[in-house]
Amino acid sequence: MRSRHFRSSTPTPHRYNLPRHHSRTPSPPSHDSHHPHPRTPSPSSHHTFSESIVKKNMEEAEIIIGRWSYAHDSDYSEAEHIFTKDRREEGEEFIRVVNNLQSAMKYLVSTNSTSQMLVQGQNLLRMAMKRLEVEFHSLLKTNKQYLHPESLSTRLPRRGSSESFFGGSSGELSMSGHGATTDQEDDFRSMDNSGLKIERISIDVMNDLKLIADCMIRSGYSKECVEVYKTVRKSIVDEELCPYGMERTSSFLSHLQRMSWDSIELKIKNWLKAVKFANKTLFNGEKILSDFVFSSSAIRESCFTMITKDAAISLLKFPEKVAASSHKSLERIFRFLDMYEAIVDVIPELESMFSDKSTLVILLQAETSLAKLGEAIRAMLTEIELKITKDNDMTPVPRGGSHPLSRYVMNYLGYLSDYSSILKEILADYHLALQPHLPEDYFENPIGYNETDPSANLSLVFASMILLLLCKLDNKGKHYSDVALSYLYLMNNLHYIVNKVRNSNLEHLLGKPWLEKHEDKVRQYAMKFERIGWGKVISALDGEQHTEQAAEECFVKFNAAFDEAYRKQNEWVVADRNLRDEIKVAVAKKVVPKYREKYEKWRGLLSSGDGESVVRFAPEDLENYMSDLLFGSSHGGSGATTSTHSSSNSGGHRKPAMPSSSAHSSPLRYRNGR
């Protein structure tokens, strides 16, 4: 199997800065030369501090931070929260005060590192961080419905996307204008009031989370911030996967070995849904949220990894465990192919999302599962080959119809060809195990085989399996006692195989030349059947008869040959209607004109009044009888099989009922009704 190359470099971070439009009041202006007092001033801004300003900031911080702080952690559970819909301005004020406190402390460190106010400031900062940690946790827990991965993945593109809702200088998220595309604005305008309200709340919550995260990380509390974020969001990931039955426990995966196939198949169906949901919605939504909340590329990658890594590995490990189970029979191959295809489909997106070196294990797990599934699929495919080679029952198929082995093999190959896009990778170096035991010319490359085509070996594998099948069918055909029936059998089976190829993706894999070659072989079998099956009938009409005795002998010989051909072929079958009609038309063209010529010449002379006549058939009756052939059931006896079109096509001669065959009565004998 070809190896994949996974990207491990960290993407270049982008700034998220669109102004907020979450309330009726205008958003505070961004920080520039005309607006010296931004909503959230950066502690790194250059200000000229004085002792009085430092003292003022300390006093303000003591009042504001003290108002929202408690001596015991348990008190926070009952406390009101700052970052709520009705108190958003207070939350923003809290952040502003903390930022001013940081600026004051930096000034003291650079001018008076032994100042007692530094100790006071550190205590206030610790209290503020505890408050913000509680607020951060509350925002994440109480607003889960507004931060649902599905909503995030459908409404917002990931960082680095060609479309972005993030822009401007404030680093905030907005609902319209400033970076939103026309289609996105139309989406917002088309929403009803309820939808708009939800979007506004979602955007406000994301902006508040970012505000708190930036403040905590700048203050040196990134560990606490990340831990809260990881704990809450990881629990959400687990909750979202729970309905699919994808538990992340080692015991669940070990239980697979003891499950019945029906239980495993149900798990596979759920897994197929889960891996699609996780890739397109769950992981994508978490990536969007972490990219927005955390400005630092290292932190956001770390958070996203911690939140999704275990779930991703568990999901991708499931196919590996299934492949290692004992449930690997051919009828289950399509579930294995479905899993293989699902992993192949999600790998490009996984490479994009999990680009950090720490997440390489996720991509390696995907590669491992593909390898194990590929091994299992190749092992199951050998069952087709074994089914062909070990079928040693040489009992002829009744009536010369298609062999059950033909249906078995071609049904599988037809369905397998629908997976050609992934099978060409799985079978890139696959060869039939028993190929060397057959004559070399059986395994010539299919016509049009091109070694540079990625599907080349897959085409060769399918062509080889079909040739192996044809070889087995040819051996079985030798056990018919009637040579004409053996050719009918070979024709039926090859025609069935050709039709399966033509009506499936096998046609594209094997190519038009392959089809033409085998269709020509069907025609050859048909001609041999006609020549052998109707040779005596046709030869009975050869030559010119110049006397009544010679003519009578000719008709007697013809009657006997036609009786025999009819009796046999009334039991034989050609399942395909078009092929059946083609054969009967071809035979009729060879028989009826010759018979008509002799019939017109001798029927009056060979009549014997009310006695029996050797001229037993009108030409139209021959056509009617022949039309009943090759349906696979006898029409003799009761006469119930009279063709509905016989009277209209016979010019007044109605096809007679067929009496039972006996030692004294031919199955076609009837009295001439003239």
Buried (B, 14 or more C-beta within 10 A) or exposed (E): EEEBEBEBEEBEBBEBBBBBBBEEEEBBBBBEEEEEEBBBBEBEEEBEBEEEBBEEBBEBBBEBBEEBBBEEEEEBEEBEBBBBEEBBEBBBBBBBBBBBBBBBBBBBEEEEEEBEBBEBBEEBBBBBBBBBBBBBBBBBEEBBEBBBBBBBBEBBBBBEEEEBBBBBBBBBBBBBEBBBEEEBEEBBEEBEEEEBEBBBBBBBBBBBBBBBBBBBBBBEBBEBBBBBBBBBBBBBBBEBBEEBBBBBEEEBBEBBEEBEBEEBBEBBBBBBBBBBBBBBBBBBBBBBBBBBBBBBBEBBBBBBBBBBBBBBBBBBBBBBBBBBBEBBEBEBBBBBBBBBBBBBBBBEBBBBBBBBEEBBBBBBBBBBBBBBBBBBBBBBBBBBBEBBBEBEEEEBBEBBBBBEBBBBBBEBBBBBBEBBEBBBBBBBEBEBEBBEEBEEEEBEEBBEBEEEEEBBBBBBBBBBBBBBBBBBBBEBBEEBEBBBBBBBBBBBBBBBBBBBBEEBBBBEBBBEEBBEBBBEBBEBBBBBBBEBBBEBBBEBBEEEBEEEEEBBBBBEBBBBBBBBBBBBBBBBBBBBEEBBEBBBEBBBEBBBEBBBEBBEEBBEEBBEEEEEBBBBBBBBBBBBBBBBBBBBEBBBEEEEBBBEEBBEBBEEBBBBBBBEBEEEEBBBBBEBEE
